[in-house]
Amino acid sequence: MRTHIMLASAAIFPLLAVPVSAQESTVSGAAGGAVTGAIVGGPVGAAVGGIVGAVAGTAIDPPPREVVTYVQQQPVPATPVVVEQEIVVGKPVPETVVLTTVPEAPQYAYAVVNEQRVIVDPHTRVVVEVVN
């Protein structure tokens, strides 16, 4: 009987994952997946949700407006930084890119790469926003 429940949960969970992941949440990663899985599928859902949440990683929250404004107001460096890879939210910038910390919000740094201003997490180098 437990096998049937586990198989049914495993078959149903992927169908429910798309609508659930579209919702905004302050809980993310393994914890968020476990909570969502528990709500949707009980204990089995919590285990599966925790694994899926950990694999998916944490949601990237955009930086506060003040940080974006600060980055927009900074002068463009005289020497352009060009990298081959595409710069996108959720992906790290290469180690060769020099980051400048935002003084009033040291949890953010920025750089101008491929003629784009990008705000990154200085610890992981992951892009949190590409500023237009």
C-alpha positions in Angstrom: 0.0 0.0 0.0 2.8 2.4 0.9 4.4 1.7 -2.5 1.2 2.8 -4.3 1.1 6.0 -2.3 4.7 6.8 -3.0 4.3 6.0 -6.7 1.2 8.1 -6.9 2.9 11.0 -5.1 5.9 10.8 -7.4 3.7 10.8 -10.5 1.5 13.7 -9.3 4.3 15.9 -7.9 5.7 17.0 -11.3 2.3 18.1 -12.4 1.9 20.3 -9.4 5.4 21.7 -9.4 4.8 24.2 -12.3 1.9 26.1 -10.7 3.6 26.1 -7.3 6.9 27.4 -8.6 5.2 30.3 -10.2 4.1 31.7 -6.9 6.2 34.3 -5.1 7.6 33.2 -1.8 10.1 34.3 0.8 10.9 30.7 1.6 13.1 29.1 -1.0 15.5 26.2 -1.7 15.2 23.0 0.2 13.1 24.5 3.0 10.6 26.1 0.5 10.4 22.9 -1.4 9.8 20.8 1.7 7.0 23.2 2.9 5.3 23.3 -0.5 5.7 19.5 -0.8 4.2 18.9 2.6 1.2 21.1 1.8 0.7 19.4 -1.5 1.6 15.8 -0.7 2.1 15.2 3.0 5.2 13.6 4.3 6.2 12.0 1.0 5.6 15.4 -0.7 7.8 17.1 1.9 10.7 14.7 1.2 10.3 15.1 -2.6 9.8 18.9 -2.3 12.9 19.3 -0.2 15.0 17.5 -2.8 13.5 19.4 -5.7 13.9 22.7 -3.8 17.5 22.0 -3.0 18.3 21.1 -6.6 16.4 24.2 -8.0 18.3 26.5 -5.6 17.1 29.6 -4.0 15.0 32.2 -5.7 16.9 35.3 -6.6 15.3 38.4 -5.1 15.9 41.6 -7.0 18.0 44.2 -5.2 16.3 47.2 -3.6 15.6 50.3 -5.8 18.3 52.3 -4.0 20.9 49.8 -5.1 19.7 49.9 -8.7 19.7 53.7 -8.7 23.2 53.8 -7.2 24.6 51.4 -9.9 22.9 53.4 -12.6 24.5 56.6 -11.4 28.1 55.3 -11.4 30.4 56.2 -14.3 31.2 53.6 -16.9 34.8 52.4 -16.6 37.2 53.7 -19.2 38.3 50.2 -20.1 35.3 48.0 -21.2 35.0 44.5 -19.8 34.0 42.0 -22.4 33.4 38.3 -21.8 32.3 35.6 -24.2 29.5 34.2 -22.1 26.1 35.7 -22.0 25.4 37.7 -18.8 22.1 36.5 -17.3 20.3 36.6 -13.9 21.1 33.5 -11.9 24.4 32.7 -13.5 27.8 33.8 -12.1 30.1 36.3 -13.8 33.6 35.1 -14.6 36.3 35.4 -12.0 38.1 37.9 -14.3 35.4 40.5 -13.9 36.3 43.0 -11.2 33.4 43.7 -8.8 32.8 47.0 -7.0 30.9 46.8 -3.7 27.8 49.0 -3.2 28.9 51.1 -0.1 25.5 51.4 1.5 24.6 47.8 0.7 27.7 45.6 0.9 25.6 42.4 0.2 25.6 43.7 -3.4 28.4 44.5 -5.9 28.3 45.7 -9.5 30.2 45.7 -12.7 29.8 46.8 -16.3 30.2 43.7 -18.5 29.5 43.5 -22.2 28.2 47.1 -22.0 25.6 46.1 -19.4 25.5 47.1 -15.8 25.0 44.1 -13.6 24.3 43.7 -9.9 25.8 40.6 -8.3 26.1 38.8 -5.0 29.8 39.4 -4.2 30.1 36.1 -2.3 28.8 33.8 -5.1 29.3 36.2 -8.1 25.8 35.3 -9.2 24.0 38.0 -11.2 20.9 39.2 -9.4 19.9 41.9 -11.9 20.9 43.3 -15.2 20.2 47.0 -15.1 18.8 48.6 -18.3 
